């Protein structure tokens, strides 16, 4: 219980780490009870239903659509429980200060409720980022979209008349429970499976020679965009097994995300030297894109052309090659690369469309500027 309270209080000062801790060791039961206690004290228990049944699933489905994180059913079973736990903690943290106003300044309660909703949206963006690995703009947009769904559902409830109450009647719930039990169990297992997987990895790290456990934990933190922990794990993996290119490559990817291009070049070059075919030759692409950021155009061009020869239908590699040609004033070559990137994005396999769409869209923007 004390550990759960620490996670709740940590939300106010370190939201990213707090929601990461919620995913690792948090309790959905604690999150639900804490939110219910605050809601009852505020005499607004009904406000939790839109959060649990509309906001959380909407956030999962929106990010699944944007990021290509599997089908809707798979995304809900995997992410609903983690999202619900984090959003309930966010709701509790946002509304907890209002309890003081109930006794001290009840005349300011309306303004405080509005401020709490705004604060909840900010915190929920951090929660969405932790659960799904979305970027900050994507997480903010997702929080806004999920909020719109929750508000629409809240006000639309009365328009449905007695239909919702019919399905919530004891008779219907008893009849539906056996039918929906397997789905409910699947939704509830999402948080437990994450925590069990991470717990097993943590146990594996007790072996000082197990670089893969450190690497896998690094990938978990990297997906949450908790780069401090990810860098620590990847660095440890590289220290244990210097001949493995994976950790060096990911350290370079993170450095690029943080605009530390010199560090990125150093790490990716190490991965490239260890294995030029690492990650389906993507090490060539990342090396070329990093050299482009450092204005090493000749090197970038050679590396990206090598990559495109190996993977000619990767829109990201073609996009970066087009950028290099454009900066080198080779408009014809740049146009060809951007057009190929758009074609590759449009003809990508269905399960990769959402991931490749970004590079096709950016290539269209670059084409218009030629």
C-alpha positions, 0 to 999 in steps of 0.5 A, spaced: 500 500 500 505 504 501 509 503 495 502 505 491 501 511 495 508 513 493 507 512 486 500 516 486 504 522 490 510 521 484 505 523 479 506 530 481 513 531 480 515 525 476 509 523 471 513 519 466 517 515 472 510 515 476 506 512 470 512 507 468 512 505 476 505 504 475 506 499 469 511 495 473 509 494 480 502 498 480 495 495 482 489 496 478 485 495 484 489 500 488 487 505 482 480 504 482 479 504 490 483 511 490 479 514 484 472 511 487 474 514 494 476 521 491 470 521 487 465 519 493 468 525 497 467 530 491 460 527 490 461 525 483 462 518 483 458 518 476 464 521 473 468 515 473 464 511 468 466 515 462 473 515 464 473 507 465 469 505 459 470 511 454 476 515 455 481 509 457 478 504 451 478 510 446 485 512 448 487 505 446 484 505 440 486 511 437 493 510 439 493 503 436 490 506 429 496 511 429 501 507 431 499 500 428 499 497 434 495 491 432 488 490 431 483 493 435 481 487 439 488 485 440 490 492 442 484 492 447 486 486 450 493 488 451 493 495 453 486 496 456 488 494 463 494 498 463 491 504 460 485 504 465 490 503 471 494 509 469 488 514 467 485 512 474 491 514 477 492 520 473 484 522 475 485 521 482 492 525 482 488 531 478 482 531 483 485 530 490 487 537 491 479 539 490 478 535 496 481 541 500 477 546 497 470 542 499 472 544 506 476 551 505 473 554 499 467 551 496 465 557 492 471 556 488 469 549 487 467 550 480 473 553 477 477 548 481 473 542 477 475 545 470 482 546 472 482 539 475 480 536 468 485 540 464 490 537 469 487 530 468 488 531 460 496 533 461 497 527 466 493 522 461 498 524 456 504 522 460 500 516 461 498 514 454 505 515 452 508 510 458 503 505 455 503 506 448 510 509 446 506 515 443 510 521 442 508 527 446 504 530 440 501 524 439 499 523 446 496 530 447 492 529 441 490 522 443 488 525 450 484 530 447 480 525 442 479 520 448 476 526 452 471 528 446 469 521 446 468 521 454 464 527 454 460 525 448 458 519 451 457 522 458 452 527 455 449 522 450 447 517 455 441 520 457 439 520 450 439 513 450 433 513 455 432 506 458 437 502 454 443 503 458 439 501 464 436 495 461 443 492 460 446 494 467 440 490 470 442 484 474 438 480 470 442 482 464 449 482 467 448 475 470 446 472 463 452 476 459 457 474 464 458 467 462 458 470 455 463 476 456 467 473 461 473 470 457 473 477 454 473 481 461 479 476 463 483 478 457 482 485 458 484 484 465 491 480 464 494 486 460 497 489 466 499 482 469 502 480 463 506 486 463 508 486 470 510 478 470 514 479 463 518 485 466 519 481 473 522 475 469 527 480 466 529 483 472 530 476 475 535 475 469 539 481 470 541 478 477 546 474 472 552 479 471 553 475 464 546 476 461 546 482 456 540 480 453 535 481 459 538 488 460 537 489 452 530 487 453 529 492 459 532 497 455 527 496 449 521 497 454 524 503 457 525 506 450 518 504 448 515 508 454 520 514 452 524 513 459 530 514 455 534 515 462 533 508 464 533 505 457 540 508 456 542 505 463 540 498 460 543 499 453 549 501 456 550 495 461 548 490 455 554 493 451 558 493 457 557 485 458 557 484 451 561 489 447 560 484 440 553 485 440 551 491 435 544 491 438 545 495 444 550 500 440 544 501 435 539 503 440 543 507 444 545 511 437 537 511 435 536 514 442 541 519 441 538 521 434 531 522 438 535 527 443 539 531 437 545 528 440 548 527 433 555 526 434 554 521 440 549 517 435 554 517 430 559 514 434 554 508 437 551 507 430 558 506 427 560 501 432 554 497 431 555 498 423 562 495 424 560 489 428 555 487 423 553 491 417 547 487 416 544 488 423 537 489 424 535 488 416 541 493 414 537 498 418 544 500 421 546 503 414 540 507 414 541 510 421 548 511 419 546 515 413 541 519 416 545 521 422 551 523 417 545 527 414 544 531 420 551 532 421 551 535 414 556 530 412 552 529 405 557 525 401 558 520 407 550 520 408 549 519 400 554 513 400 551 509 406 543 511 404 544 508 397 547 502 399 541 501 404 536 502 398 540 497 394 539 492 399 532 494 401 529 498 395 522 498 398 523 502 405 520 509 404 524 511 410 530 510 407 528 513 400 526 519 404 532 520 407 536 519 400 531 524 397 533 529 403 540 528 401 540 529 394 535 535 395 541 538 400 546 537 394 542 540 389 540 534 385 533 536 384 532 530 379 535 525 384 531 527 390 524 527 386 526 520 384 527 518 391 521 522 394 516 519 388 519 512 390 518 513 397 511 515 396 510 509 392 513 504 397 509 507 403 502 506 398 504 499 397 506 497 403 503 490 407 497 492 410 500 491 417 505 496 416 501 501 412 500 506 418 508 506 420 510 507 413 504 513 412 509 518 415 514 517 410 510 518 404 506 524 407 513 527 409 516 525 402 509 529 398 511 535 402 518 535 400 516 534 393 512 540 393 518 544 395 522 542 389 
